[in-house]
Amino acid sequence: MEFDELSNQVIGCALEVHRELGPGLLESTYEQCFAHELRLNSIRFKLQHPQPVNYKGVRLDCGYRADILIEDELIVELKSVDAIKGIHEAQLLTYMKLTGPRTGLLMNFNVKKLKDGIKRFVL
């Protein structure tokens, strides 16, 4: 599967984090290290970006937060789990619908090879 340039840059940052840390740490650790790597590569992002729900014309903050919104174009949802499940995919797709970016990456850092833990979604 071919990725757009931004996705390729972001995946490169994630690969660097995984090379340095390996699997087995908490999601929050990967999030902070990944954010640092994005900064080192001059990629604009927002951590824990709010995902309000529009309900009958009213924007409601229901507590949803996307892990990382990159360049207002790409949502990245990080995990450190034994296996990606349907609920993780549904979470990312919902965030994409709520926020607007048509592209999302689901990354599970708890794998031997990170390439096996990355899924890309396009609406």
Buried (B, 14 or more C-beta within 10 A) or exposed (E): EEBEEBBEBBBEBBBBBBEEBEBEBEBEBBBEBBBEBBEEEEBEBBBEBBBBEEEEEEEEEEEBBBBBBBBEBBBBBBBBEEEBEEEBBEBBBBBBEBBEBEBBBBBBBBBEEBEEBBBBBEE
